[in-house]
Each structure stands twice: as C-alpha cells, then as structure tokens.
Amino acid sequence: MLAKVILDFGSARMRATTVAIDDPGPLERFLPDSGPSTAFIRKGEGFVGLGEAARFETDTLEAADVWWDEISEQIDHDSEMPGEFGTGPIAVGSFTFDPDRSEERSVLTVPQTVIGRRGDVFWMTKLGSDHNSMDLPSRGAAALAPVNPVAVGGAMGEDVWTRIVGEVVSLIRNDEVSKVVLARDLRIRADEPLDLRWILDRLIRDYPMTWTYLVDGMAGATPELLLRRQGGLVTSRVLAGTVWREAEGADPLQLAAELARSQKDISEHEFAVASVADALAPYCQAMNVPDAPSVLKLPNVMHLATDITGVVGPESGALTLAAALHPSAAVCGTPTHLALDIISELESLDRGRYAGPVGWTDMDGDGEWAIALRGGQVRPHHPQEIQLFAGAGVVADSDPEVELAETGAKLVPMLQALGLDPATATPAPR
Ligand SMILES: C=C(O[C@@H]1C=C(C(=O)O)C=C[C@H]1O)C(=O)O
C-alpha cells in the first residue's frame, strides 16, 4: 500500500501557538457536528482536536513516525507553557490491527485547534496562519441520538464463531500455538447518519476510567493503554483475563477473587504481559514488571491488569514504541506471527482499526497510544452504520460458549451508548 499525504503544509513553515486558558468545562462540548474532529479523554483529562491542518493516510506506524518527524520540523511553536505534558501541536492517529490484511487505511491527523486539560492545567493550541484570535471556539450543537438503531448482524453467526473458537482450542491443545485472540463483529444500522458525539458523551459519562477516543470514524472507550511516554518514562497497562456479572446482584468482590485465582485467566494474562515486557525491553534502560496482576473493575467486566513501567532514551518516541509493542498478545496471541496467521485464516473478519493503536504524539515524542477496543467504526460511505467489535483470548482451557459470552459483555458499553438493550441488541426502553 502506498502512503498518501492528503493535505500538507507545502514548503512554508507552519506557526503554532499555545496559550493557557480558563477551565473551558467538558472538552467534548467543543466537538462540532460536522467536519474533522478528534478526542482522547479520560476522567475529564485529555483533549479535543478541531479541524485538520495536515493528514497522512498510511499502512504502518513506522511510516507515520517518519512523516510526523518531518512535519514537526516544519512547525515553529510559541508556547506559554513549554514542556507541559500534552500541550502544543500533536498528531492524532488510529492504526489498523494488521496492515497486511486490511482494506482499511491507518490515519494520522494534525488538528488545527487543540483544547486540552491535564489536572488543573487548561490550554489551547492553534496551528496555521490565523493566530489573530486566540478566543475559544464556540461549543458544538447538541449531539443527536441514534434514530431507530437496529442490529443487522456480523460477518459470521454466533454458532460459526464458537465453532472457530473450538478449532483454535484444538490447535492450542496440539501445541501448535499457545494463545490466540479471536474477535467478532456486530453491525448496527440507524435511519439517519450516526452522531458519534452522542456515543462519546455516554461513554465518557458511564466509563470515566477508560480512554474514550474519537478518530476518523473510530469511537469507543478502551481500558487498555498500549503505552504512555512522558519524558523518559514509559508506562503500559496490560489487560487480559476477564470476568463479568452473569446475573444481576452477583457479588463483585467474590467475582474479583475468582478472577485473581483463575488459572485459565492467569495464563492468558501472563502471555500478554510477557509480550509487552519482551517488546519493551530493548528500548528500556530499566523496567519494572509487577509479579502478580491486580484486578481492574469496569461497569461491564473485570480484567486482570498489570502496569509495566520503564525508562527510555530520547530516541524512543511514542510512535516508535507503539510500533514495537503492537500487536501485543492481549489482542493477537503467542507466538505473534502464528497467531496473526490463524486470525486471518479463521476469523473471517477484516478487523480494520479495531485492536490497533489509537492515540496521539507530540513534537517531543511524548504521547499516549491506547488499544482501540470496546468501540466501533463508521465509514464515510455508510454514515448510518457502525461496525462494533469484541474479542476474547483463547487458551487451552477455553470454553467456546464462555468466550462468546465474554465478547457479549465487551459489546455492552457501545450497545448501551447506541440506546440498545445489550441482552437483545434491540432498542432499549427510554
Ligand atoms: C480483545 C478484547 O479485549 C482484550 C482481551 C481480554 C481477554 O481476553 O480477557 C481482555 C482485555 C483486552 O486485552 C476486546 O475488548 O475486544
């Protein structure tokens, strides 16, 4: 695939200005109802990006890394808050899970205006020629609810999917591979074009502990952070091993204890941690990998979680590290290449940007790249339809029916945000 620059600065240098601003309120309120915009928000912190100063469509993280280096060189940045994490010009991206086997392009976009918040620090960055006004843009019109959303099925039926999980379990028991993450999709269609801001608002409200993202038609709320690079420190939150409440009223503490003791989930988790630790090691002067995972509780599911930290040199930017870490065994499997082959052969699904890195990087190589889970993609030629995805790690002890139920639990946030009853994927009573 050919890398393509859609919009570029040309030979002229680009000016950027960053100013401190007063608390602008919820960042997502600034998202416009049309035109390019991006968001990456967790617990009220993060940013929204409005407009597009430059855009790069590509197939690899490596190409995006080189492009952003070149673009960064052309930007003269004037800042009231130099060195403050997240401030200044940024590139926001969403990358395909497997560029060799996807029809989808990866995209890196440079917003014209960024409004951000980290702790008590609020800022706005503007790029381009118009710096006369550093007034805040006006808030966007109210988000519109999906009109008559209905589930219209996925690439394969649930029976086919569970049969494939069974086949993979056999491969694992025959020692051909150790772990494979299998995903399925579900398409939801409405009568009018979907307003992704509506979905985002609900995800931000109901899943504040996740990274909610909106990039080029991809929207969701992921609990998994591939990496954060802040100065010389890199952090990765690895998730794998999942339980959920099958019945209302199930005791969450008991569920958490069951998860922490489950050998099946611990083994699934260990593959994921090893893949991230091994990929990060060559870039780190020092690294800390906790011995045992903790339990991360979300409203729909609980995960085994390990936060890996490391010290990296200035040459290892966030995009370079994302390229090294993706795809981890949390979303692919072990060994990676074998798992990739099995996924492409058996899954019968173009994952597109699902399970790929989604996030941002700045001109110093700092940034955050999450894994695009618990979300869906709207494509420009089908604005009324969103394709949702969910996967589950398959290991030797996996039961296909249980893995199917796990993917169902992972679809809950998006179905609820779309106004559907997760149990039936039909419109929920208002
Ligand atoms: C693949 C997904 O989630 C991943 C798989 C998990 C598991 O198998 O237990 C847990 C968290 C994620 O790393 C998904 O949400 O689609």
The ligand as a MOL file (V3000), in Angstrom:
LIG
                    3D

  0  0  0     0  0            999 V3000
M  V30 BEGIN CTAB
M  V30 COUNTS 16 16 0 0 0
M  V30 BEGIN ATOM
M  V30 1 C -9.9140 -8.2690 22.6640 0
M  V30 2 C -10.5230 -7.5230 23.5830 0
M  V30 3 O -10.0500 -7.3550 24.8450 0
M  V30 4 C -8.7850 -7.8760 25.2200 0
M  V30 5 C -8.8910 -9.2770 25.6740 0
M  V30 6 C -9.0790 -9.5880 27.0010 0
M  V30 7 C -9.2880 -11.0270 27.4340 0
M  V30 8 O -9.2580 -11.9130 26.5640 0
M  V30 9 O -9.5060 -11.2970 28.6140 0
M  V30 10 C -9.0540 -8.5770 27.9840 0
M  V30 11 C -8.7520 -7.3080 27.6480 0
M  V30 12 C -8.2500 -6.9680 26.2990 0
M  V30 13 O -6.8750 -7.0620 26.2660 0
M  V30 14 C -11.7520 -6.7400 23.2580 0
M  V30 15 O -12.2110 -5.9980 24.1300 0
M  V30 16 O -12.2360 -6.8330 22.1310 0
M  V30 END ATOM
M  V30 BEGIN BOND
M  V30 1 2 1 2
M  V30 2 1 2 3
M  V30 3 1 2 14
M  V30 4 1 3 4
M  V30 5 1 4 5
M  V30 6 1 4 12
M  V30 7 2 5 6
M  V30 8 1 6 7
M  V30 9 1 6 10
M  V30 10 2 7 8
M  V30 11 1 7 9
M  V30 12 2 10 11
M  V30 13 1 11 12
M  V30 14 1 12 13
M  V30 15 2 14 15
M  V30 16 1 14 16
M  V30 END BOND
M  V30 END CTAB
M  END
